Amino acid sequence: MKRALRLTLAVTAFAALGGSAFAAPETYVIDGAHTFPRFSYSHLGFTTQLSRFNKTTGKIVFDREAKTGSVDIVIDTKSVDTGFPLFNEHIQGADFLDTATYPTATFKSTAVRFDGDAPAAIEGNLTIKGVTRPVTLAVTSFKAVPHPMLKKDALGANATTKISRTQFNAGKYAPTVGDEVTIDIAVEAIKE
């Protein structure tokens, strides 16, 4: 009886001390109400125009202990929002996003680099208009804590990268309308 009790206590102690070493990756679902990819570019050198996409889905896998993760995001390109309906249609046309043929853009990570306990950069493949190119998203803010209202684990981040729209077959009017496009994404996700 004493030996069984000692064995039980030893196993319990080992589990308590070593449990974090065996932490499993956690999956978070993108919160579409608080996730918005935005893009900006020079318009004829007069201004920097800013637009966004209103519908984004996907998942994020995060393992703080192992310092690993993955990101899989799908952007509904038909949800482009320039603030002007006629221009939304123009951006969806064949010369730009060609949403009739390519209704989504995707980002799939290939590596997540950490600085301490937080992701600092996410390397991956961005696909726009059927063209896939490697990009690195610089993570400018990151937080993983229980959501104060939903009472579930949640995470949020802001990240940015720059691309050349001509490399994605969307270069009409370049360079008069800027070829370089800055993509910023504010993303929030809730644990499954």
C-alpha positions in Angstrom: 0.0 0.0 0.0 2.8 2.5 0.9 4.7 1.6 -2.2 1.6 2.2 -4.4 1.0 5.6 -2.6 4.7 6.6 -3.2 4.4 5.6 -6.9 1.2 7.6 -7.3 2.8 10.6 -5.6 5.9 10.3 -7.8 3.9 10.1 -11.0 1.8 13.1 -9.9 4.9 15.1 -9.1 6.5 14.2 -12.4 3.3 15.2 -14.3 3.1 18.5 -12.4 6.8 19.4 -13.0 7.1 18.0 -16.5 3.6 18.8 -17.9 4.6 22.1 -19.5 7.4 20.3 -21.5 4.7 18.2 -23.1 2.3 21.1 -23.9 0.4 20.5 -27.1 0.0 23.1 -29.9 -3.3 25.0 -29.6 -5.5 25.8 -32.5 -7.2 29.2 -32.8 -10.0 30.2 -35.3 -9.8 33.6 -36.9 -12.4 36.0 -35.6 -13.8 37.6 -38.8 -15.3 40.5 -36.9 -11.9 41.7 -35.7 -9.5 40.5 -38.5 -8.9 42.9 -41.4 -6.1 42.8 -44.0 -5.5 46.3 -45.3 -3.4 47.4 -48.3 -1.9 50.8 -49.2 -0.2 52.2 -52.2 0.8 55.5 -53.8 -1.9 57.0 -56.0 -0.1 59.0 -58.7 2.3 60.3 -56.0 -0.5 62.5 -54.6 -1.6 60.3 -51.7 -1.2 56.9 -50.1 -4.5 55.1 -50.6 -5.7 52.7 -47.9 -8.3 49.9 -48.5 -9.2 46.7 -46.8 -10.9 43.3 -47.1 -14.0 42.7 -45.0 -14.1 38.9 -45.0 -11.2 36.7 -43.7 -11.2 33.2 -42.4 -8.5 30.8 -41.2 -6.6 29.2 -38.3 -3.6 29.8 -36.3 -1.7 27.1 -34.4 0.4 28.3 -31.5 2.7 26.4 -29.1 4.3 28.8 -26.7 6.4 26.1 -25.0 7.9 24.7 -28.2 8.1 28.2 -29.8 6.4 27.0 -32.9 3.3 27.9 -34.8 1.5 28.1 -38.1 -0.8 30.5 -39.9 -3.4 29.7 -42.6 -5.5 32.6 -43.8 -8.0 32.9 -46.6 -9.1 36.4 -47.7 -12.3 36.8 -49.7 -11.1 39.2 -52.4 -14.7 40.0 -53.4 -15.0 41.7 -50.0 -12.5 44.5 -51.0 -13.6 47.8 -49.5 -12.0 51.0 -50.9 -14.8 53.1 -49.5 -16.3 53.7 -53.0 -18.5 50.9 -54.6 -17.5 51.8 -58.2 -13.8 51.5 -57.3 -14.4 48.2 -55.5 -15.7 46.8 -58.8 -12.6 48.3 -60.6 -10.2 46.6 -58.2 -12.1 43.3 -58.6 -11.6 43.5 -62.4 -9.3 41.3 -64.5 -6.5 44.0 -64.5 -6.2 43.9 -60.7 -7.6 41.1 -58.5 -9.7 39.3 -61.1 -12.1 38.1 -58.4 -14.4 36.3 -60.9 -11.5 33.9 -61.6 -9.7 34.1 -58.2 -12.2 34.8 -55.5 -9.7 34.3 -52.7 -6.1 35.2 -51.7 -4.3 33.0 -49.2 -1.3 33.1 -46.9 0.2 29.8 -45.6 3.1 30.0 -43.2 6.3 27.9 -43.7 8.1 29.1 -40.5 7.4 31.2 -37.5 10.4 32.9 -35.9 10.2 33.8 -32.2 11.8 36.6 -30.1 11.4 35.3 -26.5 7.8 34.0 -26.1 6.3 35.9 -28.9 6.4 35.5 -32.7 8.5 38.2 -34.4 8.2 37.1 -38.0 6.1 34.7 -40.0 7.5 33.4 -43.3 5.1 31.9 -45.8 3.6 31.8 -49.2 1.2 34.5 -50.4 -1.1 33.6 -53.3 -2.9 36.4 -55.1 -4.5 35.9 -58.5 -3.1 32.3 -58.8 0.5 33.5 -58.3 2.3 32.3 -55.2 5.4 34.2 -53.8 7.3 33.9 -50.6 6.8 36.8 -48.1 7.8 37.6 -44.5 5.3 39.2 -42.2 6.9 41.3 -39.5 4.9 41.0 -36.3 4.6 44.4 -34.7 2.4 43.4 -31.8 1.3 40.1 -30.2 -0.8 39.1 -27.3 -2.0 35.6 -26.1 -4.3 35.8 -23.0 -7.8 34.8 -22.0 -10.4 36.9 -23.8 -12.0 39.1 -21.1 -15.6 38.8 -22.5 -15.6 35.4 -24.1 -13.7 33.7 -21.3 -11.7 31.6 -23.7 -8.0 31.7 -24.7 -7.4 34.2 -27.5 -4.6 35.8 -29.4 -4.1 38.9 -31.4 -1.4 40.3 -33.6 -0.6 43.0 -36.1 1.8 42.2 -38.9 3.1 43.9 -42.1 4.9 43.1 -45.3 5.5 44.8 -48.7 4.9 43.2 -52.1 5.2 44.2 -55.7 1.7 44.0 -57.4 3.3 43.5 -60.8 4.8 40.2 -59.5 1.2 39.0 -58.9 -0.1 40.0 -62.4 -1.9 43.0 -61.0 0.4 45.8 -62.2 -1.9 47.9 -64.4 -0.8 51.6 -64.4 2.5 50.8 -62.6 4.6 52.7 -61.8 2.3 55.7 -62.1 0.1 54.0 -59.6 2.6 52.6 -57.1 3.8 49.1 -57.8 4.8 48.6 -54.1 1.9 47.6 -51.9 2.1 47.6 -48.1 -0.1 44.9 -46.6 -1.0 45.2 -42.9 -3.2 42.7 -41.1 -4.8 43.0 -37.7 -5.8 39.5 -36.7 -7.7 38.1 -33.7 -8.4 34.5 -33.1 -10.2 32.4 -30.5 -9.1 29.0 -29.2 -11.1 26.1 -30.6 
